[in-house]
Amino acid sequence: MPQNLKMSGADWSLLAALSLLWGGSFFFVQLAVGHLPAFTIVFLRVSLAALALGLVLIVRGLGFPKGWPVWRALLVMGCLNNALPFSFFVLAQGEIGSALAAILNATTPLFTLLVAHVATSDERLNGTKLLGLILGFGGVVVMMGGAALLGGSATVLAQAACLGAAVCYAFASVWGRKFKAMGVPPLATAFGMLASSSVIMLPMVLVVDRPWQLALPGMVPMVAILGLALLSTALAYLLYFRLLASAGAVNLALVTFLIPVSAIALAVLVLGESLALRHLVGMALIALGLAVIDGRLARKFRPT
C-alpha cells in the first residue's frame, strides 16, 4: 500500500523538532569536546539515553527485549548505529566544526542506497537513484578534494571519520530490518541497542579514558552531555517513532534535509563557526542528490 505523502501541522512540528534535536547533537558534542574524552562522551550519551528509555518502557508497561538471539542482534545494531558512528563523530569534531560534520552526516542515505542495493533484493538502484548518488558524492568530492587537502591530514581524516559514521548508519538501517521479523517493538529496539552500545563502550572508557583520573568537568560540558543523551538521543527516538507511525517513512526521510540546516544554524549563531564556499557548494550538491533520490519534486511536477 502506498504511503500517505500528506502531513498534518502536528507532523510538521514534530519533524522540525526532530531535526532540531538531531541537528543539536552536533552542537552538544562540540560543547563537550575538549572537556571530556571522546569515548566517555559517547558512553554517557548512550547509557543515560538507555536509562531514560528503560524508564519509559516501564512507565508504559511495555516489555524489554528477551532472548539471546534478539540481544545478539541488538549488540550488532548498537555497534553499527551508536557505538561506532557516535565515536567517529566525536573524534572528528575535535578537528572540524559541528556544521561540517552535520553536512557529511547527510550522506547517510547515499551510502544506505549502496548497501541496500547489495544486501537486499527489494531496494535496487535505478537510473534516478544512480543520478542522485552521483550528485551527492560529487558534493563530497567538492568538500574534501583539492582545497580541503590544505587543511592538513587531521582535517581530512576527521572528514573521512564522518563518512565512516555515515557508512555505519547505512549498514545499521539494513540490519535493523531484523527486529520487525523478530517481533521486537521499535521502542524496545531503541532501548536494546542503546543498552548494548553502553556495554560495548564501557571497556573503551575504562581502558582508554580512565575516568577516575579525569578532573570534574565544568557546568557547560555537563549540560551538553545531558542534552546529548536526554534530548538528542532519548527524546529524539520517541519523536522519531511517533512521527513514523503518523506520517510514514517517506515523509520522515525529509528530516535528512533539515538536520544540516538546524546544525549549521546552531553552529553559526551560537558557536561562531563559519563554512567555506566549497562546503556550501558541496552541501547543495548533496541536497540536490537527496532530492533526486527522494523523488518528491519529480512527482510534484510530473504531468498527471
N, C-alpha and C positions, 0 to 999 in steps of 0.2 A: 504494500500500500504506500503511495507517495506521501511524503511528509508534508505537513502544513507549512507554507512559507510565510504566513501572516503571523505577526507578533502583536500582542496587546501592549498597552502603555506600561503595564506592570512588568512584562517581559523585557521591554527595552530598558526599564530602570534596573532590573536585575542584571542585564547584560552589561550596562555601564558600570554598575557596582563591581561586577566580577572582573571586568577589565582593569578597574582601578586597584582592586585587591591584588591581582596577579602582576600588574604593572608596578604596584607598590613594593612587591617582593624585591625587585632590583634596587629600589630606593632604600629599603630597610637593610639589605645586605651591605650597601655602600656605607651606611652609618655604622655598621658593626665591624666591617673590615678595618684592620689596623688596631683594633681594641681587643679582639678575641681571635684565636687561631681558627683556621678555616674549618677543620673537622669538628671543632667544638661548636661553631655556629650551626653547622648542619645537624649535629646531634641534638642540640637544644631545639632546633626548629622541628624536627620530626618527632622527637619524644614528647614535647609539650603538646604538639598538634594531635598525636596519638592519644594522649591522656584526655584532651578535650573531646575528641570524637568518641572515645570509650565512654565518657560520661553521658554523651548524647545518646548512645546506644542503650545505656542503662535506663535513662530517663524515659526514652520512648518505648522501652520494653522490647527492644529488638535483640536478636541473638548475635553472638560473636561467631566468627569463623570457627569451624570444627573439622578435625581430621587432618592427619599428616599430609595427604595429597593436596589438600587446599592450602595448608600452611607452606608446603614446599613451593607451590606456585606463587604464593604471596611473597616468599623470600626473593624469588626471581623478580617479581614485579617491584618490590621495594628497592631492589638494587638498580633496576633499569629506570624506574620512574622517580626515585627520590635520591638514594644514596649517591649514585654516580653523577647524575646531572646537577644536583644541588652542589656537590663538591666542586665540580668543574666550574660552575658559575662563580662560586665564592672565591676560588683560586684565581679565576680570570679577572674578577673585579678588584683584585689587588693591583692589577696593571692597567686596566682600562675602565672607563666610566660606565655607569649603570645604563645610560642611554644607548651606547653602542652594544652592550650586552643584550639589551632587550630587542634591538633590531636583529641581531644574529639569532636570537631565540625564535624569531618569526619564521625562520627557515624550517622549523619542525614539520609543518605539513608537506614541504617539498621532500624531505627525507622519508616521511611516512608513506608517500606515494611510491617511492622506490622500494621500500621494504615490503609494502603490501603487494606490489606487483610480483615480487619474487616469492613471498611467503604465503600468499593466498591465491585462491582461484577465482574469487568474485570481485576483486578490486584491481583490474588490469589497467595498464596505461593505454590511452588512446591518443589521437593526434592533438586534441585540445589540451589534455593534461601534459603531454610532452612539450608543447609550446610554453605552457605555464612554468614547467620545470626549467626550461632553457632561460626564460626571462628571470626567474627567481635566482637561479645560480649565477646568472650574469651579474645580478646585483651584488652577490657575494664576492665575485671576482673584482668588481669595481671597488668595493670597500677594502679588500685585502691585498689587491695587486698593486704593482707599481709604487705609488707614493706611500702606501701603507708599510712597505718594507723599510722606509726611512725611519719608522717609529722604533726600530730595534727588534731583536729577536724575541724579547719578552712580550712585546705587544702582539707580534704575530702569533706566538704560542698561546697567548691569552685568547685571541680571537678563534684560534683553532680549538681551544678548550670549549668555547661556547658552541661551536659547531658540533663538537663531540657530544655535548649535552643534548643538542637537538637530535642527533642520531640515536641516543639512548631513549629519548621520548618516543621516537618513531618505532623502535623495537617494542617499547612498552605498550604502545597503542595496539599493536598486533597481538602481543602476548595477553593483553587484558581481555581479549575475547573469550578466554578460557572460563572466566568466572561466571558468566551468564549460563554457560553449559553446565557448570558445577552447581548452579543454583545458589550462588553466594550473592546476597543483595548488594547494590552499589556502595551503600554507606559502610557496610561491614567490610567490603573490599578495601575501601579507602583507609579504614582503621587498621586492617590487617597489614597492608603494605607499609603504612607509617610505623606500626609497631615492629615489623620485620626490619625496616631500614634502621630503626633505632638500635636493634640488636647488631646489625651489620656495622654501624658507625661506632659503637661503644669501644671495641678493641682499638680502632684507629685513634680515638680520643685518648685512651689510656696509654697507648704505646708512643704515639707521635706528639700529642699536645701536652700530656702530663698536666692536667688541670690543677692539681694540688700545688704546682709550682707557680701558677699564674697569680698576678695581682688582681684584686677585685676590680672589675670594670666600672666605669662611671655610669651615670644615670642614662645618658644618651644611648650607648650600646645595649644596655639592659632593656630599655623601652623598645629599641629596634628589634631585639630578639623576640620580645612578647608580640610585637606587631607582626613580625615574620611568621611566628608559629600560630598565633591565635586568629589573626586576620587574613594574612596572605596564604595560609595553608588550611587550617580547620574550617573557618567561616567560608573561605573560597570553595571548598569541596561541598559544603552544604548548599551554597547558592548554585554551584555547578549542576548538582543532581536535581535540584528543584527546577532549574531552567531547562535541563534536558527533558524532564517529564512534561513541562508545559509548552515548550517551544520546539523541541526536537533537535536532533544532531545537526541538521543542515543550518538552522538559524544559529545554533550555538557556535558553529565554526566562525561566525563573524567576530567573535572575541579575539581571534588571531590578528585581525586588522587593528583592533582597538588597544591591545596591550602595549605596543610600542608607543602609541600616542600618549597614553597615561604615564608610561615610564619616562618618556622624553620630557613631558610637561613637568613632572616632579624633579627630574634631573636638572633642567634648565632653571626653573623658578625657585627651587629650594636649595639645590646643591651647587648651583652656578656652573654647571657643566656646559660645554659647547660641542657642536658637531662640525666636522669638516664638510666641505661641499661633496666630496666623494661618498661620505656616509649618507647624506641626504639623497644623492642620486641612487646609491645602492638600495636604500630603503624604498625609494619609489619603484625601482625595478622589481624588488621582492613583492611589494604590494600589488603591482600590476600582474606579476606571475600568479599570485594567490587569487586575484580577481578572475583571471582566465580559468584557473583550475576550478574555482567555486562555481562558475557558470551563471551566477545570478544576473550579471549585467547582460550577458548574451541572451538569457531568457527574457529579460525585460524588453529588449529591442528587437527580438525575433518576431517576424510577422506571424499573426495567428489566423 
